[in-house]
């Protein structure tokens, strides 16, 4: 060896990232009469021929090897060496750019690497199922250690991770069979988070389209309605559950059902099935014309249980045909403790103080209108913004 560098192969690296003539850190995997098998990372194995083994080892030992040759068939010829004095470890990162989730449909049966966000973690009686999202969509990844045991326990909801594995079809759905998953470094995590957030914000913007009727009030409300539509679309793209609360009268039901159909259609467009729909969306009428403590308690109970059982994010609360008055504020204060974002689409006279608890608030009174612009009208137009089809 002519340098004091020893290379550690990153877990996402492929054989193309190994260089002949370099020294690498490896771990002993097993033994044969003709030599010692070692792992350069969790995916790549090499052989130290018995003639090049210089000391006794046991499984799991760390060794240092010199790469003599990489054959056309992918076999790697290694020689055990001593690490140089005062050597420095340098981690080798994957040279190829990670794929996006939208690329997987063209790579069934092939190994892939992705930098993604963990949107859900569900432990089954078999593998651990991670729902992964990026700026192009969401897919599931299955990791197996042993039946019913959590794989990669260091990975938490919301982490940015690098995932490697084979793309498979399971019950008609794409799924990654995970060979390796690791949490990105702070610097890498911030870069991936920024990339996904910026692209998702842009993708979530609704199309600008004319309203079904001519209305000066609706035109003035359009920017706030587009904001609400973008928030809802972003929640779907990032696998955040949505709880739709509405007044249980005719106007509230018409408004809520219109938006419900649009949300479920967009979930299906994103590859979701009935199980996905039930996890990501719930419509619940409120008996009172405001968000009661009983309502928020029930919503939090379901949300926290789903967070523990299925590793889901806490939901976006969408209020329709109610939510604009001081009577809602006690429940908003409870929701605020848990960080639940709330948006309101209502046509009742609003109290100014409620806006401090809301992410967005569509109300005709804000632009000089009144209750003549019904919740049903607002719901129909909002639904078209969420899912134009």
C-alpha positions as CSV (number, residue, x, y, z in Angstrom):
1,X,0.0,0.0,0.0
2,X,1.3,3.4,-0.9
3,X,-1.2,5.6,1.0
4,X,-2.6,5.9,4.5
5,X,-6.2,5.7,3.3
6,X,-8.5,2.8,4.0
7,X,-11.8,2.9,2.3
8,X,-15.1,1.8,3.8
9,X,-17.7,1.0,1.2
10,X,-21.1,2.7,1.8
11,X,-24.1,0.4,2.2
12,X,-25.7,1.7,-1.0
13,X,-22.5,1.2,-3.1
14,X,-22.4,-1.2,-6.0
15,X,-19.5,-3.2,-7.4
16,X,-18.8,-0.3,-9.8
17,X,-17.8,1.8,-6.9
18,X,-14.9,-0.5,-5.9
19,X,-11.5,0.4,-7.3
20,X,-8.7,-2.1,-8.0
21,X,-5.5,-1.2,-6.1
22,X,-7.3,0.3,-3.1
23,X,-7.5,-1.0,0.4
24,X,-10.9,-1.6,2.0
25,X,-12.3,-2.4,5.4
26,X,-14.3,-5.6,5.4
27,X,-16.1,-8.0,7.8
28,X,-15.7,-11.8,7.9
29,X,-18.8,-13.5,6.6
30,X,-17.8,-17.2,6.5
31,X,-15.1,-19.8,5.7
32,X,-14.4,-22.4,3.0
33,X,-11.5,-24.8,2.4
34,X,-10.3,-22.5,-0.3
35,X,-10.5,-19.2,1.6
36,X,-12.4,-16.6,3.6
37,X,-15.6,-14.8,2.5
38,X,-15.9,-11.2,3.5
39,X,-18.5,-8.5,3.2
40,X,-17.4,-5.1,1.8
41,X,-20.9,-3.9,2.6
42,X,-24.3,-5.5,3.3
43,X,-24.7,-6.3,-0.4
44,X,-21.2,-7.1,-1.8
45,X,-19.2,-10.1,-0.9
46,X,-15.6,-11.0,-1.9
47,X,-13.2,-13.8,-1.4
48,X,-9.7,-13.9,0.2
49,X,-8.1,-16.9,-1.3
50,X,-6.4,-19.2,1.2
51,X,-3.1,-18.2,-0.2
52,X,-3.8,-14.6,0.6
53,X,-5.1,-15.1,4.2
54,X,-2.5,-13.8,6.6
55,X,-4.0,-14.5,10.1
56,X,-6.7,-16.4,11.9
57,X,-10.2,-14.9,12.1
58,X,-13.7,-15.6,13.4
59,X,-17.0,-14.6,11.9
60,X,-17.7,-10.9,12.3
61,X,-14.0,-9.8,12.6
62,X,-13.0,-6.6,10.9
63,X,-10.1,-7.0,8.3
64,X,-8.4,-4.9,5.8
65,X,-8.0,-6.1,2.2
66,X,-6.3,-5.0,-1.0
67,X,-8.4,-5.3,-4.1
68,X,-6.3,-7.3,-6.6
69,X,-8.8,-7.7,-9.4
70,X,-12.5,-7.5,-10.2
71,X,-13.4,-10.2,-12.8
72,X,-15.9,-9.9,-15.6
73,X,-18.3,-12.2,-13.7
74,X,-18.3,-9.8,-10.7
75,X,-16.0,-11.9,-8.5
76,X,-13.6,-9.8,-6.4
77,X,-10.1,-11.1,-5.7
78,X,-8.8,-9.8,-2.4
79,X,-5.6,-10.0,-0.4
80,X,-5.5,-9.5,3.4
81,X,-3.1,-6.7,4.4
82,X,-2.2,-4.8,7.5
83,X,-3.7,-1.4,7.9
84,X,-1.1,1.3,7.5
85,X,0.1,3.2,10.6
86,X,-2.0,6.2,11.4
87,X,-4.5,5.3,8.6
88,X,-7.6,7.3,7.8
89,X,-11.0,5.8,7.0
90,X,-12.7,7.3,4.1
91,X,-16.3,6.3,3.4
92,X,-17.2,5.7,-0.3
93,X,-20.6,7.1,-1.4
94,X,-22.7,5.8,-4.2
95,X,-21.6,7.5,-7.5
96,X,-24.9,7.1,-9.3
97,X,-27.8,9.5,-8.5
98,X,-30.6,7.9,-6.5
99,X,-33.8,7.1,-8.4
100,X,-37.3,8.5,-7.8
101,X,-40.3,6.5,-6.8
102,X,-41.9,7.1,-10.1
103,X,-39.1,5.2,-11.8
104,X,-39.8,1.9,-10.0
105,X,-42.5,0.7,-12.4
106,X,-39.8,0.3,-15.1
107,X,-37.4,-1.5,-12.8
108,X,-39.3,-4.6,-11.5
109,X,-36.8,-7.4,-10.7
110,X,-33.9,-5.0,-10.4
111,X,-32.0,-3.5,-7.5
112,X,-32.5,0.2,-6.9
113,X,-31.4,2.9,-4.5
114,X,-33.5,5.8,-3.3
115,X,-33.3,8.8,-0.9
116,X,-36.8,9.2,0.5
117,X,-38.9,10.1,3.5
118,X,-40.5,7.6,5.8
119,X,-44.2,8.4,6.0
120,X,-45.5,5.3,7.8
121,X,-44.0,2.3,9.7
122,X,-46.3,-0.7,10.2
123,X,-45.2,-3.9,11.9
124,X,-46.9,-7.0,10.6
125,X,-46.7,-10.5,11.9
126,X,-44.0,-11.0,9.2
127,X,-42.0,-8.0,7.8
128,X,-41.9,-4.4,8.7
129,X,-43.7,-2.3,6.1
130,X,-42.3,1.2,5.5
131,X,-44.3,3.6,3.4
132,X,-41.8,5.8,1.5
133,X,-42.6,9.1,-0.2
134,X,-40.7,11.5,-2.4
135,X,-41.7,14.4,-4.7
136,X,-43.1,11.9,-7.2
137,X,-45.3,9.6,-5.1
138,X,-45.3,6.9,-2.5
139,X,-44.6,3.2,-2.4
140,X,-44.2,0.5,0.3
141,X,-41.0,-1.2,1.2
142,X,-40.8,-4.5,3.2
143,X,-37.9,-5.3,5.5
144,X,-37.5,-8.6,7.3
145,X,-35.4,-9.6,10.3
146,X,-37.6,-12.2,11.8
147,X,-41.3,-12.7,12.0
148,X,-43.0,-9.9,13.9
149,X,-39.8,-8.2,14.8
150,X,-39.2,-4.6,13.9
151,X,-36.6,-4.1,11.2
152,X,-34.3,-1.1,11.3
153,X,-35.6,0.1,14.8
154,X,-33.3,3.2,14.5
155,X,-35.5,4.5,11.6
156,X,-38.3,6.7,12.8
157,X,-41.4,8.3,11.2
158,X,-40.3,11.4,9.2
159,X,-36.7,10.4,8.8
160,X,-35.0,10.8,5.5
161,X,-33.4,7.5,4.6
162,X,-31.3,5.9,1.9
163,X,-33.0,2.6,0.8
164,X,-31.6,-0.2,-1.3
165,X,-33.5,-3.3,-2.5
166,X,-35.1,-5.2,-5.3
167,X,-38.4,-3.9,-6.9
168,X,-41.1,-6.6,-6.8
169,X,-44.8,-6.9,-7.6
170,X,-46.9,-8.0,-4.6
171,X,-50.7,-8.4,-5.1
172,X,-50.6,-6.1,-8.1
173,X,-48.7,-3.4,-6.2
174,X,-45.0,-2.3,-6.5
175,X,-43.0,-3.1,-3.4
176,X,-39.3,-2.8,-2.5
177,X,-37.7,-5.8,-0.8
178,X,-35.2,-3.9,1.4
179,X,-31.6,-5.1,1.5
180,X,-30.4,-2.0,3.4
181,X,-31.8,1.1,4.9
182,X,-30.0,3.8,6.8
183,X,-30.8,7.3,8.1
184,X,-29.1,10.0,6.1
185,X,-26.6,12.3,7.7
186,X,-27.9,15.7,8.9
187,X,-26.5,17.4,5.8
188,X,-27.9,14.8,3.4
189,X,-31.2,14.8,5.3
190,X,-31.6,18.5,4.9
191,X,-30.8,18.4,1.2
192,X,-33.3,15.6,0.6
193,X,-36.0,17.2,2.8
194,X,-35.6,20.5,0.9
195,X,-35.7,18.7,-2.5
196,X,-38.9,16.8,-1.6
197,X,-40.6,19.8,0.0
198,X,-40.0,22.2,-2.8
199,X,-41.1,19.8,-5.5
200,X,-44.1,18.6,-3.5
201,X,-45.3,22.2,-2.9
202,X,-45.1,22.8,-6.6
203,X,-46.8,19.6,-7.5
204,X,-49.6,20.2,-5.0
205,X,-50.6,23.5,-6.5
206,X,-54.1,23.2,-8.0
207,X,-54.8,24.1,-11.6
208,X,-56.2,27.5,-12.2
209,X,-59.7,27.0,-13.7
210,X,-62.9,29.1,-14.0
211,X,-65.6,28.6,-11.4
212,X,-68.9,26.8,-12.4
213,X,-70.8,30.1,-11.9
214,X,-69.9,33.7,-12.2
215,X,-69.5,35.2,-8.7
216,X,-67.5,38.2,-7.5
217,X,-67.3,36.7,-4.0
218,X,-65.9,33.4,-5.3
219,X,-63.3,35.2,-7.4
220,X,-62.1,37.1,-4.3
221,X,-62.0,33.8,-2.4
222,X,-60.0,32.0,-5.1
223,X,-56.5,32.5,-3.6
224,X,-57.5,31.2,-0.2
225,X,-59.4,28.3,-1.8
226,X,-56.4,27.4,-3.9
227,X,-54.3,27.5,-0.7
228,X,-56.7,25.0,1.0
229,X,-56.6,22.8,-2.1
230,X,-52.8,22.8,-2.1
231,X,-52.7,21.9,1.6
232,X,-55.1,18.9,1.0
233,X,-53.2,17.7,-2.1
234,X,-49.9,18.0,-0.3
235,X,-51.3,15.9,2.6
236,X,-52.3,13.2,0.1
237,X,-48.9,13.3,-1.6
238,X,-47.0,13.0,1.7
239,X,-49.3,10.3,3.2
240,X,-50.7,12.5,5.9
241,X,-54.2,11.3,7.0
242,X,-57.1,13.8,6.6
243,X,-60.1,14.0,9.0
244,X,-63.0,15.9,7.4
245,X,-65.4,17.3,10.0
246,X,-68.6,18.9,8.9
247,X,-72.0,20.2,10.1
248,X,-74.5,17.4,9.9
249,X,-77.1,19.4,7.9
250,X,-77.9,19.2,4.2
251,X,-75.5,22.0,3.3
252,X,-72.6,20.5,5.3
253,X,-73.2,17.0,4.0
254,X,-73.3,18.2,0.3
255,X,-70.0,20.2,0.9
256,X,-68.3,17.3,2.6
257,X,-69.3,14.6,0.2
258,X,-68.1,16.6,-2.8
259,X,-64.6,17.0,-1.2
260,X,-64.6,13.4,0.0
261,X,-65.0,12.1,-3.6
262,X,-62.2,14.4,-4.8
263,X,-59.8,13.3,-2.0
264,X,-60.5,9.6,-2.5
265,X,-60.1,9.9,-6.3
266,X,-56.7,11.6,-5.8
267,X,-55.6,8.9,-3.3
268,X,-56.5,6.2,-5.9
269,X,-54.6,8.2,-8.6
270,X,-51.6,7.9,-6.3
271,X,-51.8,4.1,-6.2
272,X,-53.9,3.7,-3.1
273,X,-56.4,0.9,-2.6
274,X,-59.4,0.6,-0.2
275,X,-57.1,-0.1,2.7
276,X,-55.1,3.0,1.9
277,X,-58.2,5.1,1.7
278,X,-59.4,3.9,5.1
279,X,-56.1,4.8,6.7
280,X,-55.7,8.2,5.0
281,X,-59.2,9.6,5.1
282,X,-62.1,9.8,7.5
283,X,-65.3,11.8,7.2
284,X,-67.1,12.5,10.4
285,X,-70.2,14.7,10.9
286,X,-70.5,16.9,14.0
287,X,-73.8,17.1,15.8
288,X,-73.3,20.7,16.9
289,X,-72.5,23.5,14.4
290,X,-69.0,23.8,15.8
291,X,-66.1,21.6,16.8
292,X,-67.0,20.1,20.2
293,X,-64.5,18.9,22.8
294,X,-66.1,15.5,22.3
295,X,-65.2,15.6,18.6
296,X,-61.6,16.6,19.0
297,X,-61.2,14.0,21.8
298,X,-62.5,11.3,19.5
299,X,-60.3,12.5,16.5
300,X,-57.2,12.6,18.7
301,X,-57.9,9.1,20.2
302,X,-58.1,7.6,16.7
303,X,-55.1,9.6,15.5
304,X,-52.8,8.7,18.4
305,X,-53.8,5.0,18.2
306,X,-53.1,4.9,14.5
307,X,-49.8,6.6,15.1
308,X,-48.8,3.8,17.5
309,X,-50.3,0.9,15.7
310,X,-49.6,1.8,12.1
311,X,-46.9,4.5,12.4
312,X,-49.1,7.1,10.7
313,X,-48.5,10.8,10.8
314,X,-51.0,12.9,12.8
315,X,-53.8,14.1,10.6
316,X,-54.8,17.3,8.9
317,X,-58.2,18.5,10.2
318,X,-60.5,19.9,7.5
319,X,-63.6,21.7,8.9
320,X,-66.5,22.3,6.5
321,X,-69.7,24.3,7.1
322,X,-68.5,25.0,10.7
323,X,-65.3,26.0,12.5
324,X,-65.4,29.8,12.2
325,X,-66.5,30.9,15.7
326,X,-65.3,31.3,19.2
327,X,-67.3,28.1,20.2
328,X,-64.7,26.1,18.2
329,X,-61.7,27.6,20.0
330,X,-61.6,25.2,23.1
331,X,-61.2,22.3,20.7
332,X,-58.7,24.1,18.6
333,X,-56.5,24.7,21.6
334,X,-56.5,21.0,22.4
335,X,-55.6,20.2,18.8
336,X,-52.9,22.8,18.9
337,X,-51.2,21.0,21.8
338,X,-50.7,18.0,19.6
339,X,-49.7,20.0,16.5
340,X,-52.7,19.2,14.4
341,X,-53.0,21.6,11.4
342,X,-56.6,22.8,10.9
343,X,-58.2,24.4,7.8
344,X,-61.7,25.7,7.6
345,X,-64.2,26.1,4.7
346,X,-67.3,27.8,6.1
347,X,-70.0,30.3,5.3
348,X,-71.1,31.3,8.8
349,X,-70.2,34.7,10.3
350,X,-66.6,34.3,11.6
351,X,-65.1,35.5,14.8
352,X,-61.7,37.1,14.2
353,X,-60.0,35.4,17.1
354,X,-60.3,31.9,15.5
355,X,-57.8,32.6,12.7
356,X,-54.9,32.3,15.2
357,X,-55.5,28.5,15.3
358,X,-55.9,27.9,11.6
359,X,-53.6,27.3,8.7
360,X,-56.1,28.5,6.2
361,X,-59.7,29.8,6.4
362,X,-62.1,30.2,3.5
363,X,-65.1,32.3,4.4
364,X,-67.2,34.6,2.2
365,X,-67.5,37.2,5.0
366,X,-63.7,37.7,4.7
367,X,-64.2,39.3,1.2
368,X,-67.4,41.2,1.7
369,X,-69.8,38.3,1.0
370,X,-72.3,36.5,3.3
371,X,-74.0,33.2,4.0
372,X,-75.6,33.3,0.5
373,X,-72.4,31.6,-0.8
374,X,-73.2,28.2,0.7
375,X,-70.9,25.6,2.0
376,X,-72.1,23.3,-0.7
377,X,-71.0,25.8,-3.4
378,X,-67.6,26.1,-1.7
379,X,-67.3,22.4,-1.4
380,X,-68.1,21.7,-5.1
381,X,-65.5,24.3,-6.3
382,X,-62.9,23.1,-3.8
383,X,-63.4,19.5,-5.0
384,X,-62.6,20.5,-8.6
385,X,-59.4,22.2,-7.4
386,X,-58.3,19.0,-5.5
387,X,-59.1,16.6,-8.3
388,X,-60.1,18.2,-11.6
389,X,-61.1,14.9,-13.2
